[in-house]
Amino acid sequence: MASLARSLHSDFLDQPLHLEFHFFLSPAFPLSLFFTVSISSNPSISSQMSVIVPTSNDLQKEAQLAVQAVLRACHITHKVQSAIKKDDTETKVDKSPVTVADYASQALLAHLLSIHFPSDPLIGEEDTTSLRSDSAQSASMRESITNLVNEALALESDQVGQKLDALSEDKVLEAIDRGNSEGGKQGRWWTCDPIDGTLGFLRGEQYAVCLTLVSESKPILGLIGCPNLPYPSIASPTSKGSLFLATASHGSFQRSLTLPLAPSPSAAEQAFQPISLSAPIPGASEESKPKILESVEAGHSSHSINESIADLVGLGEHVRMDSQAKYGALARGDGQVYLRVPTAYSGGKKYVEKVWDHASGWLLVKEAGGWVGDIWGRDLDFGVGRTLKENDGVIATASSLKELVLSSVRKAVTQANPDVEPPKEAQQAAIIEDAVADEIKEAEQAGEGIEKGEDGVVIGEEVARPTS
């Protein structure tokens, strides 16, 4: 490791900065760059905190603020989830605790963004229509939400910076409604999911706090805070809580997320580590088969079609969890295939995916070396508003499995729905995907080596085709 320290003037904060750069080598990322920033007088950004800054990236301020905002929001959600009694079935029906935490988390994220990036629009999941009623229940919820937001703003530590001014109830409602943007293809905007995985949250299991910066319809900075996801992996946890960060063209990373937040965590606890996604081609032994990540609730993804896909691909264990925690688990190799096949293909209702449910995960998996798109192989289009209306479901996987998985998804969906045909723009790609899938299956049966190289999927001495 090498280090370099330097003081300079910051144009975006109009005050002195002290930067310490730390270089390290890893097999997955030949050269990565961390920094520590010391800021003299900005109370809302930490006086000293480690975040990732790629060498040619101008998102230092955005990255640091986003990390601190997600950490503060995770403080809110963790406190509320910890207070929920697991045997309180009435609470699970009315969902009031998660509703309070959802609003409070979005208010906090939106408020911090408004301080530093007031001209940046925000697509948020929540609005205050129901909160503004005159009912006693709404009044009680507004009070609880405001108290939670102000508790998070009062936090002060090396991780989240200095204490911030409290907000009035009206200011909290105003912050929540900042999330009313429609997004679009032009310019830059943020999207947040204040609590992704409502049912997991209520069960005391997996959920996520997600924040993404989008530019020209492409996510360029994404964070996923998973307070209950084991770190550094599901298989070998050393602690509970994982925080993921990805920056366009500069990789994906994770660090531990321990709650309650320690006032003075060690440098190791704050350091992000590079992650990457690779996968074995399905083989004969159960241990070598790629794992499938899917939603706990059958209403979120067709479990029956997922079973058919797993059989066609030759997948192994099904790992079920709620929220974008699945994307984090996939990006670091806890699983190799993420399936979200619309339930409309197995008798359910039609559902259009929302941008906040996938923006951070899309970037995290792509930057970890994986592939993400819809069930027909099309890239996700984040530039058409608050939804992914130009897409159909979501598939994410290791790049080496892309063709095999997409071919299997298409076969499983069309077998269950004989009247369904792939979109015209996906039909040519389908021919190639089927050909590669067949070669992989033949090579697997013959016991030939298969791996993903720079030039494509390599089968023995043959290159099936370049993959993107």
N, C-alpha and C positions, 0 to 999 in steps of 0.2 A: 504494500500500500504506500502511496505517496500523498503528501499534503501540501497545500499552498494557501497561505493566508494573505488577505489584502483588504485595505480599506478604500472605499470609493464613494462617490456621491450618487444617490439614487434619484433619477428623474421622476419615477412614479411615486415616490414618497417625499421628495424634496427634503431629504435629510441624510446624514451619513449612514453608511452601511459597512459592516465588517463581514466579509465573506471568507469562509474556510472551505477549500475544496479537497475532497478525499477521493482518490482514484483507487479502484481495485479491479482485479481480473477475476473472471469466472468462466467456466466452460460455456454457459449459456449466453453470456453477454461479455464479449472480449474486453470492452472498456466501458465502465459506468462511472458516473460522477455524482457525488453527494455534496450537499453544502450545509453549512451552519450559518445562519444569519443573525447578526446582532443589530437591532434597530433601536435608536436612541430614545424616541419619544412617541411612538405610535402605540396607544394602549390596547388596540384591538388585534394586533399581531404580536406573537410571542417575542419576548426579548431574546430568546435563544431556542432554536428548535431545528431538528434535522429533518429535511425533506429532500426529495430527489429533484435535481435540476439537470437535465441533459445539456450537453455542451452547446448545442446550437438552438436552444429553446428560449423563448421570451415569456414563458409562463411562470416565472418564479413566484411572483406575487400571487397569482391565481392558485398555484399549487399549494403554497403555504397556507393561505387563507382557507382553502377548501378542506385541507387536513384538519385545521383547527375547528372549523365549523362542524364537520362530521363528528369529531371527537366530542364537542359540546352537545350535539344532538344525541349521540349515543349515551351520554350521561342521563339525559331526560328519559330516553326509552328504557334504559336499564333500570332506572329507579321505579318506573311505573310497572314494568314487567315483574320486578322482584316483589312488588306489593300485591300482585294478583294471586289469590289462593287457587291452587290447581283443582280443588274439588268444588269450586264455586260455579256451579252450572248456570246459575242465573246471570252471572257476570259474562259468561261466554255467549249467552244468547243476546244480551243487549249491547255487548261490545263497547260499553262506555269507557272503560279504561284505555283501550287502544285508540279510541276516537280522540280522547284528550291528548294522549301522547303523540298521535299523528298530527294534530293541529299545532301542538307546541313545537314539535320538531320542525315542521315546515316554517312556522313563524320565525324560529331562530335562524334557520338557514337563509331565509329570505331577507331577514334584517341584516345579517352580516354581509350578504352580497350587496345590499342597497348602500351600505356605508362606503364600500370601496369601488363598486362597479354600478353606480346608480343608473347608468344608461343601458345596462345589459338587461334585456327582457328575461323573464323566468317562466317556464312551464312547470307548474306545481300540480300535484294530484288533488289538493283540497281547495275549497273556497268557503266563505263564511256565511253563506245564505242561511243555513239552519241555525248557526250560532247567534245570529242577530235577532232572533225572535224574542218576544217579551216573556216567554215562559220561565218558570222558576228553574227548570232543568237547564235551559240555555244559559241563564245567569250564573248558575253554579259551575257549569262547564267553562264559561269565560274566565271566571275567577281562578279555577284550577289551572287552566292553560296559561294564564298570565303569571301565576306563581311559579310554574315550572320553567317558563322562559326566563324569568328573572333570576331563578336559582342558577340556571346554566350560564347566564351572563355574568353572574357574580363569581364564577369559578376563576381561580388565579393559579397558574402553575407554569412550569417550563413548557408543558405540552400545548396549552391553549392561550397563553399570554396573560395579560393583566385583566383585572376586573373591569367590566363594562357597565355603563349606566343602565339603570332599570327602565322598563317601558311601561307606559300606561296601558290600560285595557284597549283603548281605541287604537293605539300604535301597534299593539299585537295583532288586532284584527286587520289593520292596514297592511301589515307585513304579510299575513297569510294571503291576502288578495293580490299581492304582487305576482302571484303565480298564475295570472290569468292570460299570459301570452299564448298566441297561436303558433309561435315558432316560424318555420318557413325555410326556404332554401338560401336566402341571402343573409349576410351579416353573422353575428355571433349572439348566442343566447344560452342560458342555463336551463337544465331540467333537474328536478329533484323528486325522489320518492321518499317521503319522510319516514314511513315504515312500510317496507315491502315484505309481505308475508304476514297478513293480519292473523290468520288462523294459527300459524306457527308461533307468533307472538303470544297469543292467548293460551296456547298449550305449554308455554315456557320453553319452546324449542327455537328453531332457526327463524330469523328475520334479518332484514338488512336496512341500513340507512344509506341512500344512494344520492350522489351529486355529480352532475356531468356538465362540462362546458362543450358546446357544439359551435362549430364555425363552418359556414357554407354547407350546412346540412350533414357534416361529419363530426362525430365526437372526437375531441382532441385532448381532453383531460377528464378522467373518470375516477371516482372514489366509491368504494363499497365498504361500509363498516358493518361487520358481523360480530356482535358482542358474544354470541354463543358458539361460534364456529371454532373448533379446536385449532391450535397453532403449534407447529408449522404445517401439520397435515392431520387428516382424520386418522391415519394409521398410526402415527407416532406423536401424539399431542404432548406438549410440555406445559401448555397453559390453555385457558379458554378465552377466545376472542381473537379475531383476525381483521386487519385493516388492509385493504387492497388499493393500489394506485396504479394508473396507467397513463402514459403520455404518448400521443401520436408519434410514431416513428422512433420512439426511444425506450420501448419495453414496458413490461409489467413487473410489479413488485408487491411484496407484502411485508407487514410487520405485526408484532403482537398488539393486541388491544385488550388491556386489562382494566376492568372496572370494579370499583370506583377508580377514577384516574388518579395516579400517584402524583403528588405535588412536584417531586423532583426525580423523575425516572432516570435510569442509567442511559448512557448513550446507546448501549446495545438494545435496550427496550424500545428506543425510538428509531433505530436504524431499519430502513427498508432493505429487504433482500430480493434479488431478482428471482423470478419464477418463469418457468417455461412449460409448455404442453407438448408432450410426445406420447406416442402410443405404440404398443406392439400390434402387429396385425393379428387378427383372431387366429388362435391355434387350437391344438387338440386338448391341451391341459386347461382345466378350469382356472388355475392360477394365472395363466398367461392371457386370458380373455379380457378385452377392454371392459371397463365398468360403465354402466349407463346411469346417468343422473336425470331424475325426473321429479315432477311435483308430487307432494304427498296426496293432494286432493285429485281424485279422478275427474272432477269438474274443470280442472285447469288444463289438463292434457289427457288425450285418449290413452288410457292404460292398455286397453285391448289391442289397439294398433301398435303401441310401443312393444308389446309382447311379440307381435308378428315381426316387427323390425329387428328385435333382438335375435330372434331365431334365424332370420335371413342373414344378418351380419355375422352372427356367432358371438354375441355379447355375453358377458358373464353376469356378475352381481348387479342387481338393481339397487341404487342408492337413492332413497327418497328424502327430499328436504324441501322446505318452503323457501321462497324469495330468490333474489339474485345471489345469495350465498352459493347457489349451484354454479354460477359462473366463476366465482372465486375458487371453488373446489376444482372445477374443470381446469382453470388456467394453471393451477399448481400441480395437476396430475392426480388428484384424488379420484377422478373419473376421466373417461376419454370421449364419451358421447353424451350430449345433452339434447333431449327430445321434448319439444312442446308442439305436439300435433293437435290441431284444432279438434275439439270434441264434436264439432259438426259432422265430422267424417265417421262418427260412431253413434249417431243418433242424438247428439246434444245440440245446444243452441249455438248459433253463429256468434263468434266473438272477434272483435278487432283489437289487436294488441296495442298497448299504449307506449309512447316513446320513453316515459320514465321507468318502465319495467325492464327495458333492455339496453338503454344507451350506454351506461357504464359497463355492463357485462359484455356488450359487443366489443368495446375498445379493449377491455382487459384480456379477453380471449384472443383477439386479433394480434395484440402486441405480445402475447405469450407464444405466438407461433401457430395459433389455431385458425379455424375457419368458422364464420358465422353467416347464416343467411336464412331464407325461408325454406319451406319443405320442398320447393321446386328448384332450389339452387340459386335464387335471386338474392342479391345483396339487400340488406335492410335499408329502407328509404326513410331517413329521419327528417326529410325536408318537406313533408306534405301536411304539416299541422301537428296536432296533439296525439295522433294515432299513427300506426303503421298500416294505413288502409290500402297501400299498394302491395302489401305482403300477405302471406298466408302461413301462419304459424312461425315457429323458429326452430332451427337446428344449429347446433354448435358441436364441433368435433376437432380432433387432431387433423392437421392437413393431410397426413398420410392415409386417413380413413375417409376423406371427403367423398370420393366417387362411390366407394362401397356403401357408405351410409346413405347417400342421396338416392342411389339406385334402389336400395332396400326400402327406403321410405316411400318412394314412388310406387313400387310394387305392392307394398302393404296397403297404401291408401287406395289405389285403383282396384285391388282385389276386393277390398271391403266396399268399394263404391264403383261398380262397373261403368256407370254413366259419366264418371269424372275423367277428364283428360288434362294432362299438364298444359299450362299456358303455352302459346305458340313460341314465345321467346325462350322457353326452357326446353323445347323438344329436341333441338339439335344437340344441346349439352347432354340431354338424356341418353342419346346414342353413345356418346363417348363414355359417359359414366357407366353404362351397362357393360361396355367392352372392357373397361378397366376392372370393374367388379368381377367379371367372369375370369379375367386373367389372375386376379388375386386369389379367387377361390380355387382355381386350378393349381396355382403354385402352392397354396396351403395344403391341398390334398397330396401334392407330390413332395411335400416337405422342403420346398425350396426357400431360400432366404428372401425376405421381403423387407424393404426399409424405405424411408423417405429421404431422398438426397436432394441436392440443390437442383438437379435436372429433372426430378420427378419421382414417381414411385418406381423403385428399382426391383425387378423380379428376376432373381438369378443374375444374368448378365444383360437382361433386356430392360429398357426404360419404357414403361407403359405409356406415359405421356407426362409432359410438364404439368405441374399443378400450381395454382395461384393461391 
